[in-house]
């Protein structure tokens, strides 16, 4: 009890100054340490991005003269110029670049078309399928769902050749539709993901709508979809990223610029022949540029993602 | 929350005021419309292409992997299309690894190219699988004689019975590359690297040069007292990240210059000679350089530190490099490229591996005649001149090679240490055999272990038995 007395007295005796009102605090070491750790982690996380930028702004032919330099070696924008196809082939080769013409905007457009179309259609069709699996009663539903789940276990490499032969027979080789088709409508993961969410949506709400005369379709469009907007956004983002990053299938189907997507185009930047050094500055510049849309998406939808992870829905 | 008391199952049993037929139809209609829309969007996107052949012309696909070769071949193929308006060539280029994966998968799916750049390591298996077409009998190629290429090149592209499966495009040899500034700082002249010799016993003047150029982290040279072979600032000889069973740019110049050959026959051998004493001695010497500190231990340099980076960063003084890398080395800043011949071996001359790429035609192609016209044109003097002038490599014919030598010379580069080997017949052929993939996987372990200093040259004999068993 004796120790509390001075605390009670202090405001009364030193009322003239605001600062004196507060108890004298010692240096907040804990806070400083926490900040320091956070800053260190931040730096560690951001350093690879900085290193990419540093390499992108370096001269390819000078990089090895000072490999440990924190600043760009032989500062120039040649890497970015090659990415955007602003360099002629001779200059590009003389700077350690690729002799392939780089039709960057075309590849970007192709990637955007593929990722956007796949995201919109796949998310929508998977939402319908998940609704069917979750809320509609039909014979063999659970069996079909199990088969769907089982397909998650099949490695992609098993389906590669049959898919490719099918696409070839459909005459869709070297078209964007050929790249999109295998993942355009169905993703077992997406169906599973959404079904789990739909299962948690209150049946009472749905029931009320049905009693009021709404059709199942209307329930789906006006009730279920809006209520599932957070997981749908998350799923759409994941789908977009997967479609954006898809490499091997795109490589198989794409023959020319007309269907070449960014990931495949980045492959062109990599070592062309065994023993040939990669065009590091071009590769890093291209990777940064290719990552930009993903970063933008994250910046725009970060809140949605966080929310959807912690969402509770209407129980 | 009025239905709190009803279990979920009750809901399904209860008749509901729904219109299932209508809603299902609507859903189906909606998804069909979406599918059609997507197909339309895809087709529209595809329509933006500009590579479709004009009416009446035949479109053929030509694939290659090397972007550095692309400009030269694009120029030649443009010329071909000018002269052959009935053919449109669609060129596809992709990186080395992707190339073979896609090529193999495309053969399975029967969606491969009509003509493509082929590699000696892959071609025997393609012949076995029957996926590449024999070139004899194709009218356009009848006039393409073996004599128009450098000696031995056409043999590399023919099977045991002499049937051609590829038309040579280019060739490559090995030489020693260095930085002239570094050499000058060491008080040496380019001539000091001209006439070096090598032997597996004491390494000859080449090893003495490596010792002279090796510097430890205390600044002591490899041939001076107090040299610490475990802490090296600059290795005398640079290294690729890995050495494979052909050792093309690493150990093969040394082994071949002892008179050793890969197999019992110049091409299509069925017995490997990894159990030969000369080979064993070469391995003991070559990888023994690690113990002496003149050569980097296994794993010192990874794929991201190829020999050009080692030379440029001053981590290595000399590197043995293939001719396809000349331009890359010549473009590097902060150094002045010097090219020296390989050291003379016990056989009395330097010996370089002789390898080359060729053009093959897919067995599935429905346009073999058109593809044959293309690759015959690429082998013509007219095309070889065009290619040679732009080439960062040596085209297969004399005309192309001369054009390339002149083009390099105009840039101040004397590339004759590469071309002399062919001109003087000082070459050993690339081991053209069947089972190359299996051989590679068996021998990789042996070379890695020898480099790690876990096995000796004599231990290669047991691996050789396993390799030879593949041919029984």
Interface residues (C-beta under 8 A of the other chain):
Chain A: X59 X61 X62 X63 X64 X65 X66 X67 X74 X89 X90 X93 X94 X95 X96 X98 X99 X100 X110 X113 X117 X121 X124 X125 X128 X137 X160 X161 X164 X165 X168 X172 X173 X174 X175 X176 X177 X178 X180 X181 X184 X185 X203 X204 X207 X210 X211 X213 X214 X215 X216 X217 X218 X220 X251 X252 X255 X256 X257 X258 X259 X264 X267 X268 X270 X271 X272 X273 X274 X275 X276 X277 X278
Chain B: X1 X2 X3 X4 X8 X11 X12 X16 X17 X18 X19 X20 X22 X23 X24 X26 X27 X31 X34 X35 X38 X39 X41 X42 X43 X45 X46 X48 X49 X50 X51 X61 X65 X66 X67 X68 X69 X70 X71 X90 X92 X93 X94 X95 X96 X98 X101 X102 X105 X106 X108 X109 X110 X111 X240 X249 X304 X305 X306 X308 X309 X310 X312 X313 X322 X324 X325 X327 X328 X331 X332 X333 X334 X392
